[in-house]
């Protein structure tokens, strides 16, 4: 039982396993990550956790991505109960990247190489190999919509809340962080989502629909929130 109000902060490297565990609990029976991508998850549940952690590790070292977490205190210890991965699209995202000669640029490819090697010995047994790249394909399919007034955008790549804390405003805190950043910079905000989550994201004013990837097609609906006019100082 939480004995403190939820608090939002930027994620740290030490949080990555806790983020993976939180998303594991939240996405285990999710329509996409659970049912479509990991049909054998009940037999090999730990493989879903490792799949999530691999992606989190790689994106954490992609400087265009920013992870934020919501925590509560339980028994004197901090617990992550929700996390979001926002990515900056456009020139604003490129400006977050490190210089070409910065040694930290080697971290992400090194981790990716390690993951590729480890998967040769420890494959994702919970996944359907034909649909393992479902989310990656979905993002690639809708990449055409981040143009024009939406070329500069904060995109909600992943957002998940632990089941015990859903319906308590945690998801709203995670969404508000990214839309707040978008407002601060005067750019768009966006999310790719399925039909059942449209109502939730509408509360964050992500209502401008682009494309139609439903009816059996891969991916989901892209929802945008157009740039807000910034007031003069």
Rosetta blueprint (number, residue, H / E / L):
1 X L
2 X L
3 X L
4 X L
5 X L
6 X L
7 X E
8 X E
9 X E
10 X E
11 X L
12 X L
13 X H
14 X H
15 X H
16 X H
17 X H
18 X H
19 X H
20 X H
21 X H
22 X H
23 X H
24 X H
25 X H
26 X H
27 X H
28 X L
29 X L
30 X L
31 X H
32 X H
33 X H
34 X H
35 X H
36 X H
37 X L
38 X L
39 X L
40 X L
41 X L
42 X L
43 X L
44 X L
45 X H
46 X H
47 X H
48 X H
49 X H
50 X H
51 X H
52 X H
53 X H
54 X H
55 X H
56 X H
57 X H
58 X H
59 X H
60 X H
61 X L
62 X L
63 X L
64 X L
65 X E
66 X E
67 X E
68 X E
69 X E
70 X E
71 X E
72 X E
73 X E
74 X E
75 X L
76 X L
77 X E
78 X E
79 X E
80 X E
81 X E
82 X E
83 X E
84 X E
85 X E
86 X E
87 X E
88 X E
89 X E
90 X L
91 X H
92 X H
93 X H
94 X H
95 X L
96 X L
97 X L
98 X L
99 X L
100 X L
101 X L
102 X L
103 X L
104 X L
105 X H
106 X H
107 X H
108 X H
109 X H
110 X H
111 X H
112 X H
113 X H
114 X H
115 X H
116 X H
117 X H
118 X H
119 X H
120 X H
121 X H
122 X L
123 X L
124 X L
125 X L
126 X L
127 X L
128 X L
129 X H
130 X H
131 X H
132 X L
133 X L
134 X H
135 X H
136 X H
137 X H
138 X H
139 X H
140 X H
141 X H
142 X L
143 X H
144 X H
145 X H
146 X L
147 X L
148 X H
149 X H
150 X H
151 X L
152 X L
153 X E
154 X E
155 X E
156 X E
157 X E
158 X E
159 X E
160 X E
161 X E
162 X L
163 X H
164 X H
165 X H
166 X L
167 X L
168 X L
169 X L
170 X H
171 X H
172 X H
173 X H
174 X H
175 X H
176 X H
177 X H
178 X H
179 X H
180 X H
181 X H
182 X H
183 X H
184 X H
185 X H
186 X L
187 X L
188 X E
189 X E
190 X E
191 X E
192 X E
193 X E
194 X L
195 X H
196 X H
197 X H
198 X H
199 X H
200 X H
201 X H
202 X H
203 X L
204 X L
205 X L
206 X L
207 X L
208 X E
209 X E
210 X E
211 X L
212 X L
213 X L
214 X L
215 X L
216 X L
217 X L
218 X L
219 X L
220 X L
221 X E
222 X E
223 X E
224 X E
225 X E
226 X L
227 X L
228 X L
229 X L
230 X L
231 X L
232 X L
233 X L
